[in-house]
Amino acid sequence: MKYVKVTRSDISGSYTMPIKNIGCVVNAEFDNIEDYDNGTSVTLTIVEMTEEEYAALNEFMGW
């Protein structure tokens, strides 16, 4: 299955969500964009993994 991994330059860590939720991910990340520092980047990386691999991930890795 495909997932989207979200990484922000201003916070160490990342989280991964099912790709079908990409709209929710984008809305959540940019909901408070006015508060981001200049130069902050949000990277969305498409990854493939099994459901078991996804289930084994921490909810937020590093946050």
GUDO-326575 format. One record per residue (C-alpha): residue number from 1; residue in three letters; chain; x, y, z. Coordinates in Angstrom, 3 decimals. Example, Ala and Ser with C-alpha at 12.3 -4.5 7.8 and 13.67 -1.06 7.14 Angstrom:
<atom nr="1" rest="ALA" kette="A" c1="12.300" c2="-4.500" c3="7.800"/>
<atom nr="2" rest="SER" kette="A" c1="13.670" c2="-1.060" c3="7.140"/>
//
This chain:
<atom nr="1" rest="MET" kette="A" c1="0.000" c2="0.000" c3="0.000"/>
<atom nr="2" rest="LYS" kette="A" c1="1.055" c2="3.592" c3="-0.529"/>
<atom nr="3" rest="TYR" kette="A" c1="1.437" c2="6.122" c3="2.246"/>
<atom nr="4" rest="VAL" kette="A" c1="2.605" c2="9.707" c3="2.577"/>
<atom nr="5" rest="LYS" kette="A" c1="5.435" c2="10.534" c3="4.989"/>
<atom nr="6" rest="VAL" kette="A" c1="5.342" c2="14.101" c3="6.311"/>
<atom nr="7" rest="THR" kette="A" c1="8.540" c2="15.824" c3="7.427"/>
<atom nr="8" rest="ARG" kette="A" c1="8.879" c2="19.451" c3="8.518"/>
<atom nr="9" rest="SER" kette="A" c1="12.180" c2="21.312" c3="8.536"/>
<atom nr="10" rest="ASP" kette="A" c1="11.436" c2="23.078" c3="11.821"/>
<atom nr="11" rest="ILE" kette="A" c1="10.623" c2="19.940" c3="13.830"/>
<atom nr="12" rest="SER" kette="A" c1="12.746" c2="16.812" c3="14.079"/>
<atom nr="13" rest="GLY" kette="A" c1="10.766" c2="13.718" c3="13.208"/>
<atom nr="14" rest="SER" kette="A" c1="8.000" c2="12.732" c3="10.852"/>
<atom nr="15" rest="TYR" kette="A" c1="4.700" c2="10.929" c3="10.610"/>
<atom nr="16" rest="THR" kette="A" c1="3.142" c2="8.655" c3="8.016"/>
<atom nr="17" rest="MET" kette="A" c1="-0.481" c2="8.479" c3="6.888"/>
<atom nr="18" rest="PRO" kette="A" c1="-2.357" c2="6.455" c3="4.248"/>
<atom nr="19" rest="ILE" kette="A" c1="-2.148" c2="8.224" c3="0.895"/>
<atom nr="20" rest="LYS" kette="A" c1="-5.942" c2="8.332" c3="0.704"/>
<atom nr="21" rest="ASN" kette="A" c1="-5.749" c2="10.861" c3="3.578"/>
<atom nr="22" rest="ILE" kette="A" c1="-3.382" c2="13.231" c3="1.765"/>
<atom nr="23" rest="GLY" kette="A" c1="-6.029" c2="15.965" c3="1.644"/>
<atom nr="24" rest="CYS" kette="A" c1="-6.413" c2="15.874" c3="5.426"/>
<atom nr="25" rest="VAL" kette="A" c1="-2.625" c2="15.868" c3="5.834"/>
<atom nr="26" rest="VAL" kette="A" c1="-2.223" c2="18.972" c3="3.674"/>
<atom nr="27" rest="ASN" kette="A" c1="-5.069" c2="20.770" c3="5.459"/>
<atom nr="28" rest="ALA" kette="A" c1="-3.612" c2="19.945" c3="8.880"/>
<atom nr="29" rest="GLU" kette="A" c1="-0.070" c2="20.997" c3="7.989"/>
<atom nr="30" rest="PHE" kette="A" c1="-1.099" c2="24.331" c3="6.504"/>
<atom nr="31" rest="ASP" kette="A" c1="-3.847" c2="25.175" c3="8.982"/>
<atom nr="32" rest="ASN" kette="A" c1="-1.471" c2="27.412" c3="10.961"/>
<atom nr="33" rest="ILE" kette="A" c1="0.977" c2="28.307" c3="8.184"/>
<atom nr="34" rest="GLU" kette="A" c1="1.044" c2="31.934" c3="9.371"/>
<atom nr="35" rest="ASP" kette="A" c1="2.945" c2="30.740" c3="12.446"/>
<atom nr="36" rest="TYR" kette="A" c1="5.721" c2="29.002" c3="10.472"/>
<atom nr="37" rest="ASP" kette="A" c1="9.134" c2="30.656" c3="10.415"/>
<atom nr="38" rest="ASN" kette="A" c1="10.467" c2="31.909" c3="7.082"/>
<atom nr="39" rest="GLY" kette="A" c1="12.178" c2="29.104" c3="5.211"/>
<atom nr="40" rest="THR" kette="A" c1="10.181" c2="26.312" c3="6.855"/>
<atom nr="41" rest="SER" kette="A" c1="9.552" c2="23.471" c3="4.440"/>
<atom nr="42" rest="VAL" kette="A" c1="7.025" c2="20.667" c3="4.577"/>
<atom nr="43" rest="THR" kette="A" c1="8.053" c2="17.585" c3="2.611"/>
<atom nr="44" rest="LEU" kette="A" c1="5.518" c2="14.978" c3="1.512"/>
<atom nr="45" rest="THR" kette="A" c1="7.215" c2="11.738" c3="0.466"/>
<atom nr="46" rest="ILE" kette="A" c1="5.250" c2="8.891" c3="-1.092"/>
<atom nr="47" rest="VAL" kette="A" c1="6.313" c2="5.551" c3="0.413"/>
<atom nr="48" rest="GLU" kette="A" c1="5.152" c2="1.985" c3="0.009"/>
<atom nr="49" rest="MET" kette="A" c1="4.872" c2="-0.487" c3="2.880"/>
<atom nr="50" rest="THR" kette="A" c1="2.702" c2="-3.308" c3="4.113"/>
<atom nr="51" rest="GLU" kette="A" c1="-0.183" c2="-2.723" c3="6.497"/>
<atom nr="52" rest="GLU" kette="A" c1="1.834" c2="-4.541" c3="9.158"/>
<atom nr="53" rest="GLU" kette="A" c1="4.801" c2="-2.197" c3="8.699"/>
<atom nr="54" rest="TYR" kette="A" c1="2.477" c2="0.799" c3="8.939"/>
<atom nr="55" rest="ALA" kette="A" c1="0.783" c2="-0.548" c3="12.071"/>
<atom nr="56" rest="ALA" kette="A" c1="4.204" c2="-0.993" c3="13.708"/>
<atom nr="57" rest="LEU" kette="A" c1="5.171" c2="2.684" c3="13.260"/>
<atom nr="58" rest="ASN" kette="A" c1="5.031" c2="5.102" c3="16.179"/>
<atom nr="59" rest="GLU" kette="A" c1="2.208" c2="7.620" c3="15.799"/>
<atom nr="60" rest="PHE" kette="A" c1="4.729" c2="10.463" c3="15.551"/>
<atom nr="61" rest="MET" kette="A" c1="8.391" c2="9.636" c3="15.114"/>
<atom nr="62" rest="GLY" kette="A" c1="10.486" c2="12.200" c3="16.971"/>
<atom nr="63" rest="TRP" kette="A" c1="7.811" c2="14.771" c3="17.817"/>
//
